[in-house]
Each structure stands twice: as C-alpha cells, then as structure tokens.
Amino acid sequence: MLEVRFNQQLTMDPRGRVTLPSRLRSALETHRISSLIFIVHGKRLRAYTPKDFAERVEAPLLVDDAFDPYQDEKQVLRLGSACEADVDKQGRLVIPPELRGLVGLGEDITMVSMLDRLEVWNSADFQQAFAQAQRRAETLGGYGSSGGGGG
C-alpha cells in the first residue's frame, strides 16, 4: 500500500488513538490521503485507502450475480464492519471501539503493511499467526513454495 513496507509494534491509547509510523504518515501526506477505511477480517483489521477500498473490496462485489444466495453474506462480511477513520494533523487515527472489540485489540498492537492494505493485529495474535505461518511454510518446503511442493 502506497509502496510503504513495515511491521511495527505500536501502542494504542484507551481512546483507540494510534500514531501512525512516520513512513506511512509521509506517504499519506504525499498522496493527499486523509483517511483509511477499516474492515474486520478474522482476528485483525484491514485498512485501505479510500481508492483501494473502492477498487479491491467494493468493485468485486458489484460484478457478482445479484441472485447469488451468498451475495448478501459476502456483502455483510466485507462491508458490514466498514468504518472510515480520519488521520489527524499529528498523524494519528482513532480505531472505532466497536472494531477494536470485534478483533480484541488492546494497548499493544502490530501494524503490518501488506500488498494493497494495512493490517492491525493484537500483538499477541499476530505473533501466534506468524509462528503458525512459519511452521506451515517449513512443512511445505520453505517460504518460496506456492503449493504442496518443495521450494
């Protein structure tokens, strides 16, 4: 996202305010982006720029068959938790309390840049998920594997 790559442990205050990493703040300012859109995904929050959210999350839902019996479920899962948060002049944003509660965010969080988004995790959950992914990669023959073969 915005060609900024990081994995950073951050502290969230009781009001849900998080100071964004300086590289991310700089990239947001450069691209004149003043908000991020959060959605719940498993035990983490995904955050997108408004443009990426429209392209990556909303647009695929528009091409789905309106009579698909799972269409409503997909929309509820992807859009039901969507919440836009403004970045203030100090480079902070407030993660809404309902989203913090849904994924169990506390004071210690980990923010990770991914290909087209950011992810915000409870730090302990991130460490557990990362360790599990490492074990799986070792089982599959290494990090370069794209399937069940060696790598």
Summary of the structure (lengths in Angstrom):
residues: 151
radius of gyration: 16.8
end to end distance: 27.1
largest distance: 48.9
contacts: 415
relative contact order: 0.21
helix: 37%
strand: 26%
